[in-house]
Amino acid sequence: MSIAPSDSVEFKPWAPAPGEATTDRIASVRLSLVHLPLHAPISDAKVLTGRQKPLTEIAFLFAEVTTEGGHHGLGFSYSKRAGGPALYAHAKEIAPELIGEDPSDIGRLWNKLVWAGASMGRSGVAVQGIAAFDIALWDLKARRAGLPLAKLLGAHRDSVDIYNTSGGYLSTPLEQVLDNVDLARSRGIGGIKLKVGSPDPSVDLKRVEAVRAHLGDGVPLMVDANQQWDRITATRVGRVLEEFRLTWIEEPLDAYDADGHASLAATLDTPIATGEMLTSVGEHATLIEAGASDFVQPDAPRVGGITPFLRIAALADHKGLALAPHFVMEIHGHLSAAYPGTAWVEHFEWLEPMFNERLDVRDGRLIIPNRGGLGLSLSEQAAAWTRESQTFGSRS
């Protein structure tokens, strides 16, 4: 049957544009590539085993979204050592896809951005570029509602257990590590994480023993091997570490070794934590289904933003696992507060110069800020560290 031109037939596109339910539209998106310099080169086990160079700076991709109604959202992604320019380049290519869209349609827009760069895949650089947009949209939505992001998501708590990592790197002499422990504790931080994975495991054991003795038995202590052990070494060292009553052993094996982590989790009394290096929901699902960890460690900027992070958190909650997101406490404090089960957040002071606001830490916990969205605004220092920037659409 043919259709005459006069017949009233409406052909709808597969991805509908914003319609009658639209409350606002995105007017502009500003992207910035910012390089954050570190005060001193940082080395963990990946450096000592010759796999990486010391870390000297971190590249950040910031996305600032503005709507016709005057609402704003700020989001960011990041890359260490390499990849920052790639994040920025990919984000510039797909940013125009957001102009004119309803910022409330966050799930649909995440899919739209993935399809805009479909040949790049659904993990790695592709989704890490999308993450900055996704986080900005969630920030905007919470700000518009007048709520902290944690409250918008449905908070289970107003503060989250926090532990420090930045003071315990392998490049830091033991005496300085002990001083850093005291400083972190004096600032109200509850737990301490120590880097391990040295070529000589006896060096690690001496450092762990010294820090545990310095802290006493009542303070949470974690160790992080940064994927540098094989299965045999992880098992042997893990058995010796049992006596130090660790909260967890982090990334003892290669990040993608689900079977190895599962075997280790079944063998040791000490809980296993892993997942920070993964860049998709599917990769996390593989670890979770394998029983590879007791603490799941997704990183919202690495997995593509808050939208996929929430899917990972739902999978972890279904299995009764604890949550300990990697890095960027500025984002993960809110997400951990919205997690039903046990949750931690990781303290790094490195990002503080880029924002005008400071986070409050008291009595071993990060206090969720009572500000709209993430509660962050970019500082003049962030502007000074900006390497490149570009605006799409028209800013009001």
Secondary structure, 3 states (H helix, E strand, C coil): CCCCCCCCCCCCCCCCCCCCCCCCCEEEEEEEEEEEEEEEEECCHHHHCCCCCCEEEEEEEEEEEEECCCCEEEEEEEEECCCHHHHHHHHHHHHHHHCCCCCCCHHHHHHHHHHHCHHHCCCCHHHHHHHHHHHHHHHHHHHHHCCEHHHHHCCCCCEEEEEECCCCCCCCCHHHHHHHHHHHHHCCCCEEEEECCCCCHHHHHHHHHHHHHHHCCCCCEEEECCCCCCHHHHHHHHHHHHHHCCCEEECCCCCCCHHHHHHHHHHCCCCEEECCCCCCHHHHHHHHHHCCCCEECCCHHHHCCHHHHHHHHHHHHHCCCEECCCCCHHHHHHHHHCCCCCEEEEECCCCHHHECCCCEEECCEEECCCCCECCCCECHHHHHCEEEEEEEECCC
